[in-house]
Amino acid sequence: MQQQFDSWIRSLVRWFGYVPNRDLSGWILLIISIIGGVLATFLLVQVTRLILRRSYEPALALLRSYLRAAFYFWLPSLFFLIGTNLQSDRFLRRHPVADKTAEILFLLTSTWLALRLLKVAELLLVRSYDISSDANLSGRKFVTQVQFFRRIISTLVVLVSFSLLLLNFQGSRKVGVSVLTSAGIVSVLVGFAAQKSLGNLLAGIQIAFSQQIRLDDAVVVENEWGRVEEINLTNVVVRLWDRRRLILPITYFVETPFQNWTRSDATITGAILLYLDYNTPLEAIREKAKALVEADPLWNEQVFVVQVTDTTPTSMVVRILVSANDAPSAFDLRCHIREAVIAFLRDEHPESLPQSRILLPEHSQTTGIAQSGDVPDTDAQNLSS
């Protein structure tokens, strides 16, 4: 094909009375291959746009959104590589930079395209799962595993691409071969250089299979309540209740005890503590609290208890237990019931609110004390009054 193209170019330029350089046809072939790749990319993009206008396909829309930039460079680099492979050996010996450039460009753009394809595959796999719901435990488990393995495969793709890139250079070819073939030596070097990172990676694999945490799990770590927002290869990002982010090494969830409020079930029981006077009518509180809980849509109808759980010298502790479908609902439900019960006691039974009592001695006893000389007469009169 190269010889036919050379003769066609020579015939064309002789027609205009000019004898070209012997390598001119080779460069023209490369330029035409690049232009052909650009035109093919443009046509594919336009066809995709027309299809989406007529009937919206979510998968095709994701491909267009995530692959468009990478595809603009990958297809011309593929045509450029094909053009160099069609060249004669004489042209490649005279211009080895063209061959090397084509291989490097194709390798880089292919790596970029592969990483974007992995992202699209992840989105297609998890698009039908709603991880915002605490009850969707299996969905959050699947999404966590898919994201983790996508990051693992992306790391391997970058490592292999970097090794193949080194093989294209004579000076670093031995390094590229060692990266690909000497896995034992590389693992030893990585183990010494990044022991903590390797430990985090192994901990991440353990978490992906054992499911100690999942995306959007409600956890208590470092005395802070929050939700798991990201699970990366080496760290976990927890979104706290006040929108702060707590970033922890992934080994924290393997080595340190923590609370997971949505491990197997999102429902939770909340406690409302009231410090009330001993004159409090408990049955009235039970009836009022039950009416309030039954009227609140946040209650899941599983747990409701009113009990006196403790006493102090000046008051008794009344505990109201209520349950809800998740931690935020339980918190709001507790606030609603606490406010309503306090308002009920203040308006209907004000004697139930905590009081401090001082018992004064009887008048006769006070007079006797005054006569005995233990208390001055003025103080005795003040006390009796």
C-alpha positions as CSV (number, residue, x, y, z in Angstrom):
1,M,0.0,0.0,0.0
2,Q,2.9,2.4,0.8
3,Q,4.4,1.8,-2.7
4,Q,1.1,2.5,-4.4
5,F,0.7,5.6,-2.4
6,D,4.3,6.7,-3.2
7,S,3.7,6.2,-6.9
8,W,0.4,8.1,-6.7
9,I,2.0,11.0,-5.0
10,R,5.0,11.1,-7.5
11,S,2.6,11.1,-10.4
12,L,0.5,13.8,-8.9
13,V,3.4,16.2,-8.2
14,R,5.1,15.5,-11.5
15,W,1.9,16.6,-13.1
16,F,2.7,20.0,-11.7
17,G,6.3,19.8,-12.7
18,Y,7.8,19.3,-9.2
19,V,9.8,16.2,-8.1
20,P,9.1,15.7,-4.3
21,N,11.3,14.5,-1.6
22,R,11.4,10.7,-1.2
23,D,9.9,11.0,2.3
24,L,7.2,13.5,1.3
25,S,4.6,10.8,0.7
26,G,5.2,9.2,4.1
27,W,4.6,12.5,5.9
28,I,1.5,13.2,3.8
29,L,0.2,9.7,4.7
30,L,0.6,10.5,8.4
31,I,-1.1,13.9,8.1
32,I,-4.0,12.3,6.2
33,S,-4.3,9.6,8.9
34,I,-4.5,12.2,11.6
35,I,-7.1,14.2,9.7
36,G,-9.1,11.0,9.0
37,G,-9.1,10.3,12.8
38,V,-10.4,13.8,13.6
39,L,-13.1,13.5,10.9
40,A,-14.2,10.1,12.2
41,T,-14.3,11.4,15.7
42,F,-16.5,14.3,14.6
43,L,-18.9,12.1,12.7
44,L,-19.3,9.7,15.7
45,V,-20.0,12.6,18.0
46,Q,-22.6,14.0,15.7
47,V,-24.3,10.6,15.2
48,T,-24.4,10.2,19.0
49,R,-25.9,13.6,19.4
50,L,-28.6,12.9,16.9
51,I,-29.5,9.6,18.5
52,L,-29.8,11.3,21.9
53,R,-32.1,14.0,20.5
54,R,-34.5,11.4,19.1
55,S,-34.5,9.0,22.0
56,Y,-32.7,9.6,25.3
57,E,-30.6,6.6,26.3
58,P,-29.0,6.9,29.7
59,A,-26.1,4.6,28.9
60,L,-25.3,6.5,25.7
61,A,-25.6,9.8,27.5
62,L,-23.0,8.6,30.1
63,L,-20.6,7.5,27.4
64,R,-20.9,10.8,25.6
65,S,-20.5,12.8,28.8
66,Y,-17.5,10.9,30.2
67,L,-15.7,9.7,27.1
68,R,-16.0,12.7,24.7
69,A,-12.8,14.5,25.7
70,A,-10.7,11.3,25.8
71,F,-12.2,10.0,22.5
72,Y,-11.3,13.3,20.7
73,F,-7.6,12.4,21.2
74,W,-7.8,8.6,21.2
75,L,-9.2,8.0,17.7
76,P,-6.8,10.4,15.9
77,S,-3.9,8.8,17.8
78,L,-5.2,5.3,16.7
79,F,-5.2,6.5,13.0
80,F,-1.8,8.0,13.5
81,L,-0.5,4.7,14.8
82,I,-2.1,2.8,11.8
83,G,-0.4,5.3,9.5
84,T,3.0,4.7,10.9
85,N,2.5,0.9,10.6
86,L,1.7,1.4,6.9
87,Q,5.1,3.2,6.4
88,S,8.0,1.5,4.8
89,D,11.0,0.3,6.9
90,R,13.2,2.9,5.2
91,F,10.9,5.7,6.3
92,L,10.8,4.4,9.9
93,R,14.6,4.1,10.0
94,R,15.0,7.6,8.7
95,H,12.4,9.0,11.1
96,P,12.1,6.8,14.2
97,V,10.6,9.8,16.1
98,A,7.3,9.4,14.2
99,D,7.0,5.7,15.2
100,K,7.8,6.4,18.9
101,T,5.5,9.4,19.0
102,A,2.6,7.4,17.6
103,E,3.1,4.6,20.2
104,I,3.4,7.0,23.1
105,L,0.4,9.1,22.1
106,F,-1.7,5.9,21.6
107,L,-0.6,4.5,25.0
108,L,-1.4,7.7,26.9
109,T,-4.8,8.3,25.2
110,S,-5.7,4.6,25.6
111,T,-5.0,4.8,29.4
112,W,-7.1,7.9,29.6
113,L,-9.9,6.3,27.7
114,A,-9.7,3.1,29.8
115,L,-10.0,5.1,33.1
116,R,-13.0,6.9,31.8
117,L,-14.6,3.6,30.7
118,L,-14.1,2.2,34.2
119,K,-15.9,5.2,35.6
120,V,-18.8,4.8,33.2
121,A,-19.0,1.1,34.0
122,E,-19.2,2.0,37.7
123,L,-22.0,4.5,37.1
124,L,-23.9,2.0,35.0
125,L,-23.7,-0.7,37.6
126,V,-24.8,1.5,40.6
127,R,-27.3,3.8,38.9
128,S,-30.2,1.6,39.9
129,Y,-29.2,1.7,43.6
130,D,-30.4,4.4,46.0
131,I,-27.8,4.7,48.7
132,S,-29.5,7.7,50.4
133,S,-32.0,5.3,52.2
134,D,-30.7,3.7,55.4
135,A,-32.9,0.7,54.7
136,N,-31.1,-0.1,51.5
137,L,-28.3,-2.1,53.1
138,S,-27.6,-4.4,50.2
139,G,-27.5,-1.5,47.7
140,R,-24.9,0.4,49.8
141,K,-22.9,-2.8,50.2
142,F,-22.8,-3.3,46.4
143,V,-21.9,0.4,45.7
144,T,-19.1,0.3,48.2
145,Q,-17.6,-2.8,46.6
146,V,-17.9,-1.5,43.0
147,Q,-16.2,1.8,43.9
148,F,-13.4,0.1,45.7
149,F,-12.7,-2.4,42.9
150,R,-12.9,0.3,40.3
151,R,-10.1,2.2,42.1
152,I,-8.0,-1.0,42.3
153,I,-8.4,-1.7,38.6
154,S,-7.6,1.9,37.8
155,T,-4.4,1.8,39.8
156,L,-3.4,-1.4,37.9
157,V,-4.1,0.2,34.6
158,V,-2.0,3.2,35.4
159,L,0.8,0.9,36.6
160,V,0.8,-1.2,33.5
161,S,0.6,1.8,31.2
162,F,3.5,3.4,33.0
163,S,5.6,0.2,32.6
164,L,4.7,0.0,28.8
165,L,5.7,3.6,28.5
166,L,9.1,3.0,30.0
167,L,9.6,0.1,27.5
168,N,9.5,2.6,24.6
169,F,12.7,4.2,25.8
170,Q,16.0,2.4,25.5
171,G,17.5,3.8,28.8
172,S,14.5,2.9,30.9
173,R,13.5,-0.4,29.2
174,K,15.0,-2.4,32.0
175,V,12.9,-0.5,34.5
176,G,9.8,-1.2,32.6
177,V,10.6,-4.9,32.3
178,S,11.3,-5.1,36.0
179,V,8.0,-3.5,36.9
180,L,6.1,-6.0,34.7
181,T,8.0,-9.1,35.5
182,S,9.8,-8.7,38.8
183,A,6.7,-8.4,41.0
184,G,8.5,-9.9,44.0
185,I,11.2,-7.3,44.0
186,V,8.7,-4.5,43.4
187,S,6.5,-5.7,46.3
188,V,9.5,-5.7,48.6
189,L,10.5,-2.2,47.7
190,V,6.9,-1.0,48.0
191,G,6.6,-2.7,51.3
192,F,9.6,-0.9,52.7
193,A,8.7,2.4,51.2
194,A,5.0,2.5,52.0
195,Q,4.2,0.1,54.8
196,K,1.3,2.2,56.1
197,S,-0.2,2.7,52.6
198,L,0.0,-1.1,52.0
199,G,-1.6,-1.7,55.3
200,N,-4.4,0.7,54.4
201,L,-4.8,-1.1,51.1
202,L,-5.2,-4.5,52.8
203,A,-7.5,-3.0,55.3
204,G,-9.6,-1.6,52.5
205,I,-9.9,-5.1,50.9
206,Q,-10.9,-6.5,54.3
207,I,-13.6,-3.8,54.7
208,A,-14.9,-4.4,51.2
209,F,-15.5,-8.0,52.0
210,S,-16.4,-7.9,55.7
211,Q,-18.6,-4.8,55.3
212,Q,-17.8,-3.2,58.7
213,I,-18.8,0.1,57.0
214,R,-20.6,1.0,53.9
215,L,-21.3,4.2,52.1
216,D,-23.8,6.4,53.9
217,D,-23.5,4.3,57.1
218,A,-24.3,6.3,60.3
219,V,-21.2,5.9,62.6
220,V,-19.8,7.4,65.8
221,V,-16.1,7.9,65.5
222,E,-13.8,10.1,67.8
223,N,-17.0,11.0,69.8
224,E,-18.5,12.5,66.6
225,W,-21.7,11.3,64.8
226,G,-21.7,11.3,61.0
227,R,-22.2,9.4,57.9
228,V,-19.6,7.6,55.7
229,E,-19.3,9.8,52.6
230,E,-16.2,8.2,50.8
231,I,-14.3,5.0,51.1
232,N,-11.0,5.4,49.3
233,L,-8.0,3.1,49.0
234,T,-6.2,4.6,52.0
235,N,-8.7,6.7,54.0
236,V,-12.4,7.1,54.8
237,V,-14.2,10.5,54.8
238,V,-17.0,10.9,57.4
239,R,-19.5,13.7,56.9
240,L,-20.3,14.9,60.4
241,W,-23.7,16.2,61.5
242,D,-22.6,19.8,61.3
243,R,-21.2,19.3,57.7
244,R,-17.6,19.0,58.8
245,R,-15.5,16.2,57.3
246,L,-13.5,13.8,59.4
247,I,-10.8,12.1,57.4
248,L,-9.6,8.8,59.0
249,P,-7.1,6.2,57.8
250,I,-8.9,3.1,56.6
251,T,-7.0,1.1,59.2
252,Y,-8.9,3.0,61.9
253,F,-12.1,0.9,61.2
254,V,-10.1,-2.3,61.5
255,E,-8.1,-1.5,64.6
256,T,-10.3,0.9,66.6
257,P,-13.7,0.2,68.1
258,F,-16.4,2.4,66.7
259,Q,-20.2,2.5,66.6
260,N,-22.1,1.7,63.4
261,W,-25.8,2.6,63.8
262,T,-26.8,1.1,60.4
263,R,-24.7,-2.1,60.4
264,S,-27.6,-4.5,60.0
265,D,-30.7,-2.4,60.7
266,A,-31.2,1.3,60.5
267,T,-33.9,1.5,63.2
268,I,-32.8,3.0,66.5
269,T,-34.3,3.6,70.0
270,G,-33.9,7.0,71.6
271,A,-34.2,8.0,75.2
272,I,-35.8,11.1,76.7
273,L,-34.7,11.9,80.3
274,L,-36.9,14.2,82.5
275,Y,-35.9,15.2,86.0
276,L,-39.2,15.8,87.8
277,D,-40.5,16.3,91.3
278,Y,-41.8,13.4,93.5
279,N,-45.3,14.8,93.2
280,T,-45.4,14.2,89.4
281,P,-48.4,12.1,88.3
282,L,-46.8,9.3,86.3
283,E,-50.0,8.0,84.7
284,A,-50.8,11.4,83.3
285,I,-47.3,11.5,81.7
286,R,-47.8,8.0,80.3
287,E,-51.1,8.9,78.7
288,K,-49.8,12.2,77.3
289,A,-46.6,10.8,76.0
290,K,-48.4,7.9,74.3
291,A,-50.9,10.3,72.6
292,L,-48.0,12.4,71.4
293,V,-46.0,9.4,70.1
294,E,-48.9,7.9,68.3
295,A,-49.7,11.2,66.6
296,D,-46.0,11.7,65.4
297,P,-45.3,10.2,61.9
298,L,-41.6,9.7,62.9
299,W,-42.5,6.9,65.3
300,N,-42.2,3.4,63.8
301,E,-44.6,1.8,66.3
302,Q,-42.0,-0.6,67.7
303,V,-40.8,0.8,71.1
304,F,-42.6,3.0,73.6
305,V,-41.9,2.9,77.3
306,V,-42.3,5.3,80.2
307,Q,-40.4,4.4,83.4
308,V,-38.8,5.9,86.5
309,T,-35.2,4.8,86.1
310,D,-33.4,6.7,88.9
311,T,-33.9,9.0,91.9
312,T,-31.9,11.9,93.4
313,P,-32.3,13.6,96.7
314,T,-34.4,16.3,95.1
315,S,-36.1,14.7,92.0
316,M,-36.8,11.4,90.2
317,V,-35.6,10.5,86.7
318,V,-38.4,9.6,84.2
319,R,-37.2,8.0,81.0
320,I,-39.3,7.8,77.8
321,L,-38.1,5.3,75.2
322,V,-39.2,5.8,71.6
323,S,-38.0,4.2,68.3
324,A,-37.7,5.5,64.8
325,N,-36.6,4.2,61.4
326,D,-33.2,6.0,61.4
327,A,-31.0,8.1,63.7
328,P,-32.0,11.6,62.3
329,S,-35.7,10.7,62.7
330,A,-35.1,9.4,66.3
331,F,-33.3,12.6,67.2
332,D,-36.2,14.8,65.9
333,L,-38.8,12.5,67.5
334,R,-37.1,12.9,70.9
335,C,-37.0,16.7,70.6
336,H,-40.7,16.8,69.7
337,I,-41.8,14.6,72.6
338,R,-39.5,16.4,75.1
339,E,-40.8,19.8,74.2
340,A,-44.5,18.7,74.3
341,V,-44.2,16.9,77.6
342,I,-42.5,19.8,79.3
343,A,-45.2,22.2,78.0
344,F,-47.9,19.8,79.3
345,L,-46.3,19.6,82.8
346,R,-45.8,23.4,82.9
347,D,-49.4,24.1,82.0
348,E,-51.3,21.2,83.6
349,H,-49.1,20.0,86.5
350,P,-46.7,22.8,87.5
351,E,-46.1,21.0,90.8
352,S,-44.2,18.3,88.8
353,L,-41.4,20.6,87.9
354,P,-38.2,20.2,90.0
355,Q,-38.4,22.1,93.3
356,S,-36.0,22.8,96.1
357,R,-37.6,22.3,99.6
358,I,-36.5,23.9,102.9
359,L,-38.2,22.5,106.0
360,L,-38.3,25.1,108.8
361,P,-38.5,24.1,112.5
362,E,-41.8,24.4,114.4
363,H,-42.5,27.7,116.4
364,S,-42.4,25.9,119.7
365,Q,-39.1,24.3,119.0
366,T,-37.6,27.5,117.8
367,T,-38.7,29.2,121.0
368,G,-37.1,26.5,123.1
369,I,-33.9,26.8,121.3
370,A,-33.9,30.5,121.8
371,Q,-34.5,30.1,125.5
372,S,-31.6,27.6,125.8
373,G,-29.3,30.3,124.5
374,D,-28.1,28.3,121.4
375,V,-29.7,30.9,119.1
376,P,-29.9,34.7,119.6
377,D,-33.4,36.1,120.3
378,T,-33.4,38.1,117.1
379,D,-32.6,35.0,115.0
380,A,-35.3,33.0,116.7
381,Q,-37.8,35.7,116.0
382,N,-36.8,35.8,112.3
383,L,-37.0,32.0,112.0
384,S,-40.4,31.9,113.6
385,S,-41.7,34.6,111.3
